[in-house]
Amino acid sequence: MTTQDEISVEIVAAREAYEKGRADGGHAVHHPSRSYAPYRSSVLRHPRQPLVAVDASGDPEAVELSGPVFGATDVTALDSDLTRQHRGEPLGERITVSGRLLDGRGRPLRGQLIELWQANASGRYAHQRDDHPAPLDPNFTGVGRTLTGDDGSYTFTTVKPGAYPWRNHDNAWRPAHIHFSVFGQAFTQRLVTQMYFPGDPLFPYDPILQSVTDASARQRLVAAYDHGLSRPEWSLGYRWDIVLDGPSATWIEEGR
């Protein structure tokens, strides 16, 4: 199996090639290449042929383009507090994550469904395919959702996830992160991304994060600690805005 040192050499080579292209007058590339070599599983599964446009006429699933996939009455306050969804409190560092959903002109997007999912404080998902030998937490499922307010704001209460191994290469570890999904007005408009925590020592070693070779785009995936969001004797606060398009757009996983 490929070692971390070998993966790190590939990461540095890809970054240097990108930076050289920028110095030679190339445009900023905010989305990673599907064939980014250090991300082994992506290389094996990404499309190699041009995508085929499907004619939606007569397609029974075309209703998804106009029909909403949820209603405001379906989302409750309990959905956004992952620490109150079970009979007991989960283990780990309680955090508040808050921000705004914006378009490329900085305008807020109201009434949008934002979902998140994450590992627990030990770095394990409540999923049958996760066999990482870290303890499950019976009081933490790791999923939540909320609707954005009139100013595009959202807030979640959860616990800080732990790092976990992911077998991309020998001794591969993912930095602590939270997956975010933005639905728009229909399921077919769904966008998925990830939020990271500042100062994580695993950043340089992670091919998924480093596949975003543009430094400014990569930094936009990292939340900022915000002491004003921290709640006395309750939780630490992190602020993270999601920008859907434009020069300050948040990286979105393609194909979602």
N, C-alpha and C positions, 0 to 999 in steps of 0.2 A: 504494500500500500504506500502511496505517496506520503512523504513526511511533511511536517509543518514547515521545515526549513525550505523544502522544495516549493511548496505552495507560496511561501513568503517571497521567494525569488521571482516567481511568476507575477505576484501582485505588484512588486516594485517595478518590474519590467513593463507591465501594462500601464502603470501610472506614469512612468517616465516617457513612454511612447505617446501618451495622451498629452502630457505637458509639452513635449517637443512639438507636437502638431499645433498646439495653441500658440507657442512661441513663433511658429512659422506662419501664423495668420489664420489658423483653423478656427472654426466656430466651437463654442462651448457645447458639450454634449452632456445633457443632464440625465439621460437614461442609459443604463449599461447595455453593452452588446450582449445579444443572446448567446453568442459563442465565447463569452468570457471564460477563458481556460481554467483559472483556479476554482471556479464554481463547477465542479465535476458533473453533478447530476443535471444541471441546467444544460450543459453542453450535450448530454446524451438525449435529452427529451425535447429540446426546443424545435420549432418548425424549421425545415430546411428549404421548403418551397414557398413561393408567394401565396399569401392567404387568398382564399376564394370567397368572393362576395356572394351572399345568398339572397335571392329575391324573396322578400318577405310576403309578397302577395300570395294569398292562399295558404299561408303557413299558420296553423292553429296557434303556434306559440308567439306569433307576431303581436298578439294582444299584450304581451309583456312590455312592448315599447310604449304603451299608453296607459296601461292599468297599473295603479299603485300596488305595491307588494305588502303594504302594512297600513294601519290606520293609527291615528293619534291615540285612540283609546286602548290600543294594544300595548303601548309602552308606558310603564309605570315608574315611579321614583325608585322602587326597589331594584329595577333593572340596572340602574347606573351605580349602585352601591354593591360591589362584589363582596363586601365584608359582612353583609346582612342577609345573604341569601340562604343561609342554613341555620341550624339550631344553635351552633356555637360560632365563636369568632375564629377566623383563620389565623395561622401562624405567619409571622413575618413582619416586615416594616410597612406599616400602613402609609399610603400615599394618596394625595389628591392630584389628579391630572386634569388640567383645564386648558381651554384655548378657544379659537374661533375657526370656523369654516368660511373661507373667503374665495372669491373668484380672482382672476388675474389683475383686476383693477382695485382690489382691496374691498370690494363690496361684500357684505355678509350674506350668507345663504341660510335662510330660515327654514325651519320645519323639515330638515334633512335627517334621515336616519343614519346614525353613526353606531357601528358595532365594534367591539374589541374582543380579543381572546388572547390568552397568555398562559405561560407556565406558572406554577406556584412558587413560593419562596425558595423551594429546594431545587427548582429547575425542572419540574416534571409536569406534563400536561395530564389532565384527567381524560385520557383517551386510551382505548384498548391497544392501540398500536405503539404507544410509548412504553418501552420496556427499560428505560433508563433506571438503574437501581438507586433511585432517590425516593424518599417517602412521599406517598400521596397524602393530601390533607382532606379529611372528610368534610371539612367546613369551607372548602374552596373549590369551586368548579372552574373558575377562570374565564367566564364569558359575561358580557354585559352589553347594554345598548341604551341609547338615549336619542332624543330629538333636539336639534339645535334651536336656540331661542331666536327671538326677533333680531338680535344683534349677531347671529351666527355662532353664539357661544355654546359650549358643551362642558360638562364636568363629570368625571368619574371618581369614585373612591374605590381603591383596590389595595393590593399589597405589591411591593416591588418584586418582580420575578427574578429568579435565580438564573445563572448561566447553565447551559447544558451541552453535552456532547451530541454531535450529529453525523459522524461517520463519513463526512466528505473526504477526509484523509486521516492519517494517523494523528491522534491527539487533537482532533478538531473540536473546538468549543464555540458556541454562539454567545455573543455578548447578551446581557440582559436586554430584553426588548418586549414591546407590546405590539401586536398586530391590530391594525385599524382597517375598517371597511366603511366606505361611504356609498350609500345606495342611490342617491339621486331620486328620481321619480319612478324608476322601474328597475327590476332585477338586472336587466341587460345593461344598465348604466353603472353597475357596481364597479368601484375602484378599491384597490387594496394596497396598503403600504405598511411600514413599520416605524415605530418610534423607539429611540434609544435614550440612554441616560448619560449625562455628562461625565467625562473623566474615566470611562470604562477602559481598563488596561487591555481588554481583548479586541478593541477596535482594529489595530494593525493586522491581526491574525485572521480576521473574518472575511472570507471571499464574498459573502453576500453583500455586506456593507461596502467593501472595497471595490465591488463591481461598479459602483457609482464613482467613476474615476475623477469627475469634476469635484474639487474640494468644496466649493461653495454649495453645490447641490447635496453633497454628502453631509455637510454640517447642518443643513435644514432638516435632516432626519433626527437630530439630537435635541431633546427637550432642554429647556433652561430651568435650573432651580430658581424658584420664585418664593422668597421668604414671605411675601405678602399672601401667598396662597396656602402657606403652612398654617395649620390650625393648632392652637395651644393644647398641648398634652393629648393630641389626637393624630395628626398626620403631617408629613412633609409635602410641600407643594412643588409641582412641576408644570411649566407652561409650554404648550406646543400647538402652534397654529397649523392648519392644513390649508394650503393654497392649491387650487385645482389646476390653474393654467398660468401662462405668462412667464416672465423671466425669474420669478421667485417661486415657481411651482414646487410643490412637494413631490419627490420621486414616487411614482406609482408603479406597482408590479404589472408589467405588460401581460396581456392575455387574460386579465381578470374582468 
